[in-house]
Amino acid sequence: MTPPPSPPAEPPPEPPFEEDPLARAAGVRSERHRRWRQEGEPSVGRRLAQIGVLGWIIVIPALVGLFIGRLIDRALGSGIFWTAPLLLAGLALGCWSAWKWMKSA
């Protein structure tokens, strides 16, 4: 007698849902659509508030960089040697923060 045939090898497991960017994007879109159907369209006041918050998220780090740069330049007498780079660094930080905030909203 011959031994029974061995079972076929199992296929490799599929990667988790979170690792597939397309599936993750579809899940995010689905969740946003579900939330929109529950809550409805945001009011004009809410939209204006979001725009205001977005502006302040960008402006505050830029102003902090400007302020710190001016303090350093005034103390060292170096013109705008520190003001310009710290202003740009604050602006970059603000834009990055705004981008992250918009991606989470």
Contacts in CASP RR format, 6 or more apart in sequence:
PFRMAT RR
TARGET T0000
AUTHOR 0000-0000-0000
METHOD contacts of the structure
MODEL  1
MTPPPSPPAEPPPEPPFEEDPLARAAGVRSERHRRWRQEGEPSVGRRLAQ
IGVLGWIIVIPALVGLFIGRLIDRALGSGIFWTAPLLLAGLALGCWSAWK
WMKSA
17 23 0 8 1.000
17 24 0 8 1.000
18 24 0 8 1.000
42 50 0 8 1.000
50 105 0 8 1.000
53 101 0 8 1.000
54 98 0 8 1.000
54 101 0 8 1.000
54 102 0 8 1.000
55 98 0 8 1.000
57 94 0 8 1.000
57 97 0 8 1.000
57 98 0 8 1.000
57 101 0 8 1.000
58 91 0 8 1.000
58 94 0 8 1.000
58 95 0 8 1.000
58 97 0 8 1.000
58 98 0 8 1.000
60 94 0 8 1.000
61 90 0 8 1.000
61 91 0 8 1.000
61 93 0 8 1.000
61 94 0 8 1.000
61 97 0 8 1.000
62 87 0 8 1.000
62 90 0 8 1.000
62 91 0 8 1.000
62 94 0 8 1.000
64 90 0 8 1.000
65 86 0 8 1.000
65 87 0 8 1.000
65 89 0 8 1.000
65 90 0 8 1.000
66 83 0 8 1.000
66 86 0 8 1.000
66 87 0 8 1.000
68 82 0 8 1.000
68 86 0 8 1.000
69 82 0 8 1.000
69 83 0 8 1.000
69 86 0 8 1.000
69 87 0 8 1.000
70 83 0 8 1.000
72 78 0 8 1.000
72 82 0 8 1.000
72 83 0 8 1.000
72 86 0 8 1.000
73 79 0 8 1.000
73 80 0 8 1.000
73 81 0 8 1.000
73 82 0 8 1.000
73 83 0 8 1.000
76 82 0 8 1.000
END
